[in-house]
């Protein structure tokens, strides 16, 4: 009976050691889990900070690009825009006349117009 009692005490001590070791390992696992979560949180914070920084840099680059575009191609004054509009309207008006000349199907358009205007002026003066 003494040997059973001694064995029971030995097993009880061994059980306590195992339980104690288990608690220690559980605590280590919990600490490791907490550290990993802190690391992930830190990585997420770093990624978010990097994203904000990159977005800010992108906005700054786009602003610089727009500024350079404005310097390279300044917005023309209203007078220049008006002259350009009148010029292109004139070009569009004369395109059909010049197109036939350039294709070799009609005579030089300006000379013909000037001759017609001269004839009209002579006829008007005669009347």
C-alpha positions as CSV (number, residue, x, y, z in Angstrom):
1,X,0.0,0.0,0.0
2,X,2.9,2.3,0.7
3,X,4.2,1.8,-2.7
4,X,0.8,2.7,-4.2
5,X,0.6,5.7,-2.0
6,X,4.2,6.7,-3.0
7,X,3.3,6.1,-6.7
8,X,0.1,8.2,-6.2
9,X,2.2,11.1,-4.7
10,X,4.8,10.8,-7.5
11,X,2.0,10.8,-10.2
12,X,0.3,13.8,-8.4
13,X,3.6,15.7,-8.5
14,X,4.2,14.8,-12.1
15,X,0.6,15.9,-12.9
16,X,1.3,19.3,-11.2
17,X,4.5,19.7,-13.2
18,X,2.6,18.9,-16.4
19,X,-0.2,21.3,-15.5
20,X,2.3,23.9,-14.5
21,X,4.2,23.4,-17.8
22,X,0.9,23.5,-19.7
23,X,0.0,26.8,-18.1
24,X,3.4,28.2,-18.9
25,X,3.1,27.1,-22.5
26,X,-0.4,28.6,-22.8
27,X,0.9,31.9,-21.4
28,X,3.8,31.8,-23.9
29,X,1.3,31.1,-26.7
30,X,-0.9,34.0,-25.6
31,X,2.1,36.3,-25.4
32,X,3.2,35.3,-28.8
33,X,-0.3,35.8,-30.2
34,X,-0.5,39.3,-28.6
35,X,2.9,40.1,-30.1
36,X,1.9,38.9,-33.5
37,X,-1.3,41.0,-33.3
38,X,0.7,44.0,-32.3
39,X,3.0,43.3,-35.2
40,X,0.1,43.0,-37.6
41,X,-1.4,46.2,-36.2
42,X,1.9,47.9,-36.6
43,X,2.2,46.7,-40.2
44,X,-1.4,47.8,-41.0
45,X,-0.6,51.2,-39.5
46,X,2.6,51.4,-41.5
47,X,0.7,50.4,-44.7
48,X,-2.0,53.0,-44.0
49,X,0.6,55.7,-43.4
50,X,2.5,54.7,-46.6
51,X,-0.8,54.8,-48.6
52,X,-1.6,58.3,-47.3
53,X,1.9,59.5,-48.1
54,X,1.8,58.0,-51.6
55,X,-1.7,59.6,-52.2
56,X,-0.3,62.9,-51.0
57,X,2.7,62.6,-53.3
58,X,0.5,61.7,-56.2
59,X,-1.7,64.7,-55.6
60,X,1.4,66.9,-55.4
61,X,2.8,65.4,-58.6
62,X,-0.5,66.0,-60.4
63,X,-0.5,69.6,-59.2
64,X,3.0,70.1,-60.4
65,X,2.1,68.6,-63.8
66,X,-0.9,70.9,-64.1
67,X,1.3,73.9,-63.2
68,X,3.9,73.0,-65.8
69,X,1.2,72.4,-68.4
70,X,-0.1,75.9,-67.7
71,X,3.3,77.4,-68.1
72,X,4.0,75.4,-71.3
73,X,0.6,76.1,-72.8
74,X,-0.7,79.4,-71.3
75,X,-4.4,80.1,-71.7
76,X,-4.7,82.6,-74.5
77,X,-6.3,86.0,-74.0
78,X,-9.9,86.5,-75.2
79,X,-8.7,88.6,-78.1
80,X,-6.5,85.8,-79.3
81,X,-9.3,83.3,-79.0
82,X,-11.6,85.6,-80.9
83,X,-9.0,86.0,-83.7
84,X,-8.5,82.3,-83.9
85,X,-12.2,81.7,-84.1
86,X,-12.6,84.2,-86.9
87,X,-9.5,82.8,-88.7
88,X,-10.9,79.2,-88.6
89,X,-14.3,80.4,-89.7
90,X,-12.7,82.1,-92.7
91,X,-10.7,78.9,-93.4
92,X,-13.8,76.8,-93.3
93,X,-15.6,79.3,-95.6
94,X,-12.8,79.0,-98.3
95,X,-12.1,75.3,-98.0
96,X,-14.6,74.2,-100.7
97,X,-13.2,76.8,-103.2
98,X,-9.6,75.9,-102.5
99,X,-10.3,72.1,-102.4
100,X,-11.4,72.1,-106.0
101,X,-8.3,74.1,-107.0
102,X,-6.0,71.9,-105.1
103,X,-7.5,68.8,-106.7
104,X,-6.9,70.4,-110.1
105,X,-10.6,70.7,-110.9
106,X,-10.9,74.5,-110.8
107,X,-8.9,77.6,-111.4
108,X,-7.2,79.6,-108.7
109,X,-10.0,80.8,-106.5
110,X,-8.8,84.2,-105.3
111,X,-8.1,85.5,-108.8
112,X,-11.5,84.4,-110.0
113,X,-13.2,86.1,-107.1
114,X,-11.2,89.3,-107.7
115,X,-12.1,89.3,-111.4
116,X,-15.8,88.8,-110.6
117,X,-15.7,91.6,-108.1
118,X,-14.0,93.8,-110.6
119,X,-16.6,93.0,-113.3
120,X,-19.4,93.6,-110.8
121,X,-17.9,96.9,-109.8
122,X,-17.6,98.0,-113.5
123,X,-21.2,96.9,-114.2
124,X,-22.5,98.8,-111.2
125,X,-20.6,101.9,-112.2
126,X,-22.0,101.7,-115.7
127,X,-25.6,101.7,-114.4
